[in-house]
Amino acid sequence: MSQVDLWSSLLDVIILLLTALVLGAICERFRQSAILGYLLAGTLLGPHALNWISNEKDVEALAELGVTLLLFTIGLEFSWGRLRRLGTTALGGGTLQVIITLGVATCAALLMGLALRPAIVIGAVIALSSTAGVLRVLVARAEIESVHGRHALGILLVQDLAVVPLVVLVSVMSGEGTAGQMVGKIMLMIVLAAALFSSFYLLSNYVVPQVLGTRMMQHNRDLPILLAVVLGLGSAWAANELKLPAAFGAFVAGMLLGESPFATQIRADISSLRTVLLTLFFSSIGMLGDPRWVAQHLPAVVALVAAIVVGKVIIVWLVLKLLRQTHTNAIGTGLCLAQVGEFSFVLAAVARVHHLSDGTVTGVITDDMFKLIVSATIVTLFLTPYLVTTAWPLSQRIVALLERLHLVTATVNAPANPTLVPADHVVIIGFGPAGRAVGETMTDRNVLVRVVDLNLRAISTARQLGFDTHVGDARKPEVLEQVSVPTASVVVITVPDPTTVRSIVEQVRSLAPQAHIIARARYHIFHWELKLAGAHVVIDEEQQVGERLADELQIHLRDSQD
């Protein structure tokens, strides 16, 4: 790439992000999701509207880079422990949803006259929902702990896991050959995917912890960020070299890093990068939209969007009812998931027809079919904030209508409030001698205790006591959110540095107004500063030591007089 091309591409990115900033702010001003603004920015500036970013290769490169790096950050959020805690409803419901949606969509495409291979690809594309879009709205509305929010989260996690076999399936469907050759390709891709997964499993569990555990990495917070980005991009490159989608490699790297002891801090460190990637992704997807093509094929786009939204709601509803969930929660979850996801663009791009320089043709999705899928996907992403926002009240209205029509029986003792009240838990920040003394008093209590510290030895001690441990810098609000400080009942801050303690107190008070904060003041002069910052109780070390010394003096004088 020449210097002119480099700076021209950089200017395109700047203009895209600036427009996304303006339109996202306008959407937020009118109480809409900023994601709508990001999509509008891409559509407005793209080659099919104002044509300010007209280079189609640049558009495709931006979209591919955006989805690749975004899926790395989504992989970081994936957690086996989190999935297990969500229970059988998440695992069973997510698995059934992916399989049934793929099957139903494939059959519908066959009925519309498509051949088997493109029909299967379309089924795989439609089976996935938008993890980034749905979770962003649920978190913003504080509904991630609602019943339908937890079900949606669980199914999305399973969908993320299903990306691996779906990538293999679509890649094979996009190639040529007999049934035997296709089976051979499937086995080869499974072996390559397993090799990539195993390599990064060993790297993330045995090499990365040793590197991150060095004093150099602990004292320079920039180095872990660089290491995480290198691993994400390196995995993407390795996947591409193995003829697998680069986004798949990035997701695997993020997922494995997300299971490391340093996951909390890594997520916090790249939170700003995630914001840029999220904006870049949705904007670049918006650029793929063609308003004129949509206007010319409006009936087909509307029909496909309606089929996706209604079909996914019905499938999720029936799956969750099979797992003994209420009609309201099942339909509410279905409304949250009634869109096509970000990884679907990767699947569609893999299956798109490409004419190679040597004259060969790869792919099974024609340009018109690709544009139809992209257009319908963009529309469903536009609808996502509204579907998630209205999921609970709309599901109640739908169930009430179905009950009046005698299509479903009334739910007995249905909960009036969908929000689950999370169990009270205690967060201990700093697990040196003071934190350990606090923790030892909690070992015989039936209370969840989460510990945050940057010292690996302290974290190891806390883990031996049975506590939920996180390596991270508690001065960062992202770390505090990762350990669920917003729902904590008590936060105990045992860090000795007064400036650090005050910063943490202010962050905790902002995130969790209801939490009871107990803070350590190493010097008396900082006692009132911490009180003013928001601590309910401040343990003044100098005063405590003075009182203890005075008690010992009185005991000695009394004993000497006797």
N, C-alpha and C positions, 0 to 999 in steps of 0.2 A: 504494500500500500504506500502510495506516495505521500509526501508531507501534506500536500493540498487535500488529498482524499481523507487523511487522518483528521485534519482540523475541520473539514466539512462535515464529517461524520460526528465529531464532537459537538459542533454547532447544532446539528440535528437533535442530538440527545438533550442539549441545553434547552432548545426551543420546546421540545416535547415535555420535559420536566416542568418548565416554567408555565406552559399552558395547562398542564395537569394540576399544578399548584393553584392557579387562578380558578379554574373550573371546579376543582375539588373544594376550594374555600367557598365558592358560591353555593355549591350543593349543601355543604355543611351549614351555611347561613340560613338556608331554607329547610333545615332539618332533614336533609337527605344524606345518603351515604356518599362519602368522597369517592368511592369506587366508580360511581356513575360519572363523576367529573373526569376521572382518569380515562374511562372508556370513550367519553365524548371528545377528549383532547386528541386521542389517537385517531378517531374517525374523522375529526375536523381537519387535522393536519395531514392525513394520509394521502396516498396517491389517487384515491377515488373521490376526494372532496377538494380542499384548497390546494392540494398537491405541493405543500411546502416541503414535505419529505417524500420525494417522488421516486427515489431509487428503490426498486422492488427488492433487490438483493439486500440493501441496508435494512429494509423493513423486516425481511425474513430473518436476517442476522440478529436484529434487536429482539424479535419475538423468541428466537431460539435461545439467545443468551439470557433473556429475562426469565423464561420458564425454567431453564437449567439451574440458574442460581437461586431462583425462588424455591424450587423443589429441594435444593440443598437445605434451605432454612426450614422448610416444612418437615424434612427428614429429621432435623434437630428436635422438632416438637414431638416426634413420634416416641412413644414410650411403651415397652412391653408391660411394665408394671402398671401404667395408667390403663392400658387395655384390659389387663386382668382385673383391676379394681372395678371396671365398668361392668364386669360380669358376663354371663352367658348371653344376655340379650344383645350386647354389642357384638360379640364374636359370632354367635349364631345368626343374628339379624343381619349383620353386615355381609356374611358369606352368602346367605340366601338372597339378599337384595342384589348383589353383584351377579350371581348365577341366573336368577329369574329375569332380571332386567336385560341381561345379555341375550337370553333365550327369546324373550318376548320381542325385543327390538329386532333380532335376526329374523324371526318369523314374519314380522310386519314388513321388513324390507323385502323378503322373498315374495310376499303377497303383492308387493308393489312392482314386481317384475325384475328385481335385481338378481344377479347370479349369487351363488353361495358364498364365495370369498368376500366380495364387497359387503354382502349382508352381514357376515360375521364381524367384519371390521366396524361397521356402523353400530352393531350391538355392543361391541367393546367400548366404542367411543361414548355411547349414551349411558353405559353402566356406571360411569364415574361422576361424582359431584365435586363442587368447588370447595376444597378444604380452606383455602385462603379467604375466599369471599364469605363463606358461612361463619367461620370462627371469628372473623373480624367483626361482623355485625353482632354475633352472640356476646362476645366479650364487651363490646361497646355498650350494649344494653344490659349488661350484668345478668344475662340469662344462661350462661354456660353451666350453671349449677341447677337450672330448672330440669324437670323430668325430660321434656322433649329436647332440651339442649344437651343433656348427657347422652341420650340415645343418638342424637345427631352426631355428637363427637365420637361415640363408639363406632358407628357405621362408617364415618369418614376415616377413622384409623384403620379399619379393616380394608376399606377401599385403597388406602395408601399401600397397604401390604399386597393387595391384589394387583398392583401396578406391575410387579415382576412377571407373573404368568401372562398378563394381558400384553405386555411388550413382546414377549416371545410369540404369543399367538398371532398378533397383528403382523409382526415381522415375517413370520412364515407364510401367512395368508397373502402377503404382498409379493411373494416370490413366485417363481414358476416351477413346474415339475409335477411328477406323478405323485400318487398318494404315498408310495414308499419313500420317494425323495423328500416329501414334506415331513414325514415322520423322522427321517434322518436329520433334517434341518432343525426340527423341534428338539431332538436329543442334543444336537451340537450346541444350540443356543442355551439350553438348560445347563449344559456342562460349562459353557463360557460364563453364564450369569453366576453359577455356583462358584466358579473359580474367582471371579471378581469379588463376590460377596465374602468368600473365605479369606482372600488376601487382605481385604480391608478390615475384616473381623480381627485377624491376627495383628494387623497394624494398629487398630484403634484400641485393642485390649492389652497389648504387650509392649508396643513401641511408644505410642503416643503418651500413655500415662507416665512412662519414664522420662520422656522429654518435658512434659508439662510439670512434672514434679521437681524439676531442677530449680535451684534458687534463682537462676537467671530468668526463667519463665515466670516465677512467682513475683518477682520484683519489677518486671517490665510488662505491663498489661498489653502493650502493643504486639508483643511476640506471639502470644496465644491466638490473637485475632488473625495474624498473618499465617500462622500454622493451619488454622481452621480453613481459611480461604484456599491455601495451597492444596490441602487435602481434598476440598470440594472440587476445585478445578482439575486437580490431578486425577480424581476418580472419573470425572466427566471425560477427560481426554482418554483414559484407559478404556472406558466403555466404548467410545467412538472407534478406537483402534481395534476393538474386538467385534466391530460391526453391530454394536448395541447402541440404542439412543443415548446420547450424552446425558440427557436429563435423568435417565435411569441411574447412571453412575453417580451423579451428584446426589440423588436422593438416597442411595445406599450409603454413601459417605456420611451424609447428615444423620441418617438413622442410627448408624453405628456410633458416631460421635455423641449422639444424644443419649446413649446408654452409658457413657463414660462418667467417672466421678466428677469431671470438670464440665459436664453438660450445662449446669445452671449458669456458670460464669461465661461459657462460650455463647450461650443464647443471649445473655445480657450484653456481651461485648459486640455482637453483630446485630443488635436490635436496630441501630440506625441504618446499617447496610440493608437490613430486611425491608425497612420503609422505602428506601430507594428502589430496591428490586421489585417490591410489590407495585409501586407506581409505574415503573418501567414495563413490567409485565402486562398489566391491564391496559396501559397506553399502547403498547406494541400490538396487543391483540385487537384493540380498537382500530388500528391502522389497517388491519386485514379486511375490515368491513368495507363493503361497496354499496353505498346508499342507492345508487342508480340500479345496480343489479337487484337489490332487495325490492325496489319499487316495481321492477319489471316482473319479478317472480314472487310478488307479495302473497298470493294465496298459498303457494307451496311453503313459504317461510312461516306464515301464520299457522298453517296446519301442522307443521313439524314442531313448532314451539308448543302448541296446544297439546299435541300428543306426548311430548316430553314431560311437560308439567303435570298434566292429568295422569299420565301413565305412571310416572314415578311416585306420585302421591298415593295412587291406588296400590301399587306394589309394596311400598313401605308400610302402608296401613295394614294390608293383609298379612305381611310377614310378622309385624309386631303383634297383631292380634293372635297369630298362631303361637306367639311366645307369651301370651296372657297379659298383654298390655291393654290399657283402656282405649276406647275408640278415640277419645280426645287427644291423648298423648301420641297415639300412633299416627293420626292424621297431622297433628302439629309437627311431628318429626318428618313426615313425608313432605310437607310444605317447605321445611328448611332445606331439604335435599333435592328439590325439584328443579335442578339446573344441570348443565354439563360442565365438567371440571376443567382445571388448568392442564392436567396431564392428557386430557382428551385431544388437545391441540398437538401434542407430541405423537399420539397414536395416528391422528389424521394425517399429519405431515409425513410419517413413515409410510403410510399406505397410499399417499398421493402419487399419481402417475408422473414419472420423470423420464424424459428422453435423454439418454446418456450420449456422450460424444462418440462412442463406438457404435452407435445405432441401436443399442438394446433399450428396451423399455421396462421400467420397474414400476411396481405399484398397481393398485386396483381401483383407486378412487379417482374418478375423472375430475377435471377442473370445475365443472358445474356442480357436481356432487360435493366437492370440497368447499366451494363457496356457499352452498346451501347449509352444510354443517357449520361452517364458521359463522354465518349470519344468524342461524338459530341459536348457536351457543352464545353469541354476543347479546342477543335479545334476552336469553335466560339469565345471563349475568346482570343485565340491566334490571331484571325483575327480582333478583335475589334479595336485595335489601328490603324490598316491600314484602316479599314472601316470608322472610325470617321475622320481620317486625310484626307482621299480622298473624303469625303462625298460631299462637295460642288463642286469641279471640276468634279468628276465622275458623279454627278447628271446632271451637265450641258451637258456633253458628251452624256449621255443617252437620255436626252430630245432632243438634236440636232439630234441624230440618229432616234428617234421616229418621229420627225418632217419631216425628209427626207423620211421616210417610210409612211408618211401621216397617222400615227396612232394617233397623237395628233396634235392639232392646235397650231401654234406659239403663244407664250405669248407676248401680246402687252405691251410695256413699262415695261418689266421685270427689276428689279433693278440689276445694274451691281455689286454692292457690297452688300453681304448678311448681313453685320454687322449692327445691329441697333445701332444708336448713343444714348446712354442713356442720359436722361435729366440731365442737370447740377444740382448738389445739393451741399448744404453747410453742412459741418460737424463741430459741435461745441464740443470740448473736454473739459469737465469740466463745470458744470452748477451751480456754486456758484453765488455770487452777480455779479461778472464780466461776467460770461457766461450768466446769466439771462438778464443783460443789453444788451448784444449782441443779444440774442434771441428775446427780445421785439421789436427790430428794424426790425425783419424779419417777424413778424406776418401778416403784410399787404402786403407782397410780394408773388407772385405766384411762390415760389421756395421751393423745398423739403428741409427740414432741418432735419438732423439726429443728435441726442445728445448722447454722451457717458459719463457716470459717474458711479462711484461705490457707490455713496450716494443715497439711495432709496428716500429720501425726495426731493433731487434735481431732480431725474428722474420723480417723481410725479408732480413736478412743471412744468417741460418741457412738460409732457404729457398733462397737463391742457391747455398749450398754443398751443396744436395741433401738436407738433413735434413727429417725429418717434424716439422713445427712446430705448436705449440699456444699460443694466447694464454690465460693463466690465472695465478691466484695459487696457487703450489705449497704454501702453508700449508694449503690446503683438501684433505682426503683425497679428496674427489670428483674434484678435478683430477688428483691422482696416480693414481687408478684409471683415469681416462680415457686417460692416457698409458701404461697398462699397467706401472706401477711394481711391482705384485705379482709380475710375471714377469721383471723386469729383472735382468741379471747385475751391472751396475755403475750406481750413481747418483752423479753428480758435482755438487756444490752449490757454485756460484761466487758466490752472492749476497753482497754486502759486509756487510750489516747482521747483527751477531752474534745478536741476538734472533730474527730471521727464520730464520737458518740453524739455530739450535737447534730451533725449532719444526718446520722441515722434516725435520731429522734424526730427530726423535722420530716424526713421521708415517711416514716411510719405513721406519724400523725396525719399526714396528707392522704396516705393510702387507706388507713384504717382508723377513722375517727372514734370508733367504738372500742378499740383495743386498749387494754390497761397496760401502760408502759412503765417498766421498772428499769432505771438506768443507773449506771455506776459513774460516780464522780471521783476521780483520783485525787483531786485537789479541791479544797473548800471554796476557792474563788469561783469555781465553775458550777457550784450548786444551783444558784438562781438562774444562771444561763440555761441550764438543762430544764429547769422548771418552766421558764418562759418559752422554751422551744416546744414544750408539750408533754414532758414526762410527768406522770402522776406521782411516782415515788422516786426519789433520788437518794441513793446510798452514798453518803459523804464519807469517803475513806478517812480523811484526816479527823473528822469529828468522831467517827466510830473508833478509830485508834486511840484518840484522846480519851474517850469515855472508857475504853477498855483498860488503858493505862491507869486512869484514875481509880477504877474498880480494884485493880491489882494493888495499887498503893494503899487503899483503904483496908483491904484484906491483910496486907503485911503489917500495917500499923495496929490493927485490931489484934492480930496474933501476937505481936511483940508486947502489947500491953498486958495480954493474958499471961 
